């Protein structure tokens, strides 16, 4: 019997994927998100509580610099929400990708 969202999700894999995404991005965030490890090591209950919650959290939209003096929109969300979002993406991404050929470019799980 399922006791919560953490039964189906793998927060450790999600944190690893977030770390891979951070280092592969051309524009590095000026922070290292140490909060992810804190959630995994000592605050894992926060992930379950937030995942089972119906509460909505505020997000902030910012403009991120791009090459050639351009900008692109981005959304900043709380670290626990970002980790939960990555857990959900990891759960369904292989089903969404389906039989997509390896030579097709785009974000996907390794």
C-alpha positions in Angstrom: 0.0 0.0 0.0 1.3 3.4 -0.9 2.0 5.8 1.9 2.8 8.9 0.0 4.5 10.4 -3.0 8.0 9.3 -1.9 7.1 5.6 -2.6 6.9 6.2 -6.4 9.6 8.8 -6.8 13.4 8.6 -6.5 14.6 11.9 -4.9 18.2 10.7 -5.1 18.0 10.2 -8.9 16.2 13.6 -9.2 19.0 15.4 -7.3 21.6 13.7 -9.5 19.7 14.8 -12.6 19.5 18.3 -11.3 23.2 18.4 -10.6 23.9 17.1 -14.2 21.6 19.8 -15.6 23.3 22.5 -13.6 26.8 21.7 -14.8 25.6 21.2 -18.4 23.9 24.6 -18.7 25.8 27.2 -20.6 24.8 29.9 -18.1 25.7 28.7 -14.6 23.6 29.7 -11.7 25.6 31.7 -9.2 24.6 29.2 -6.4 25.2 25.5 -6.0 21.8 24.5 -4.5 23.2 22.8 -1.4 19.6 22.6 -0.2 19.0 19.5 -2.4 21.5 17.5 -0.3 20.0 18.8 2.9 16.6 17.5 1.8 18.0 14.1 0.9 20.1 13.8 4.1 18.0 15.2 6.9 14.9 16.8 5.6 13.4 14.2 3.3 10.1 14.5 5.2 9.7 18.0 3.6 9.6 16.4 0.2 6.8 14.0 1.2 4.9 16.8 3.0 5.1 19.1 0.1 4.2 16.4 -2.4 1.1 15.4 -0.5 0.1 19.0 0.1 -2.5 21.0 -1.8 -0.8 24.3 -0.9 0.4 26.5 -3.8 3.7 28.3 -3.5 4.7 31.6 -5.1 7.1 31.5 -8.1 9.2 34.4 -9.4 9.7 35.1 -13.1 13.1 36.6 -14.1 14.9 37.4 -17.3 18.1 35.4 -17.8 20.9 36.8 -19.9 21.6 35.0 -23.2 24.3 35.4 -25.8 24.3 38.4 -28.1 22.8 40.6 -25.3 19.5 38.8 -25.4 17.4 37.5 -22.5 15.1 34.6 -21.9 12.4 34.2 -19.3 12.9 31.8 -16.4 11.0 30.8 -13.4 12.5 30.5 -9.9 10.8 28.1 -7.6 11.6 26.9 -4.1 14.2 24.2 -4.0 11.9 21.6 -2.5 9.4 22.3 -5.3 12.1 22.0 -7.9 13.2 18.7 -6.5 9.7 17.4 -6.5 9.1 18.6 -10.1 12.3 16.7 -11.2 11.0 13.6 -9.4 7.8 13.8 -11.4 9.6 14.4 -14.7 11.9 11.4 -14.0 8.9 9.2 -13.3 7.1 9.9 -16.6 9.9 10.9 -19.0 10.8 7.4 -20.3 7.1 6.8 -21.1 6.9 10.2 -22.9 10.1 9.7 -24.8 8.9 6.3 -26.0 10.8 5.0 -29.0 12.5 8.3 -29.7 15.8 7.6 -31.5 19.0 8.4 -29.7 20.1 10.8 -32.5 17.1 13.1 -31.8 18.4 16.1 -29.8 16.7 17.3 -26.6 16.6 16.9 -22.9 16.1 13.4 -21.6 17.2 11.1 -18.8 20.7 9.5 -19.3 
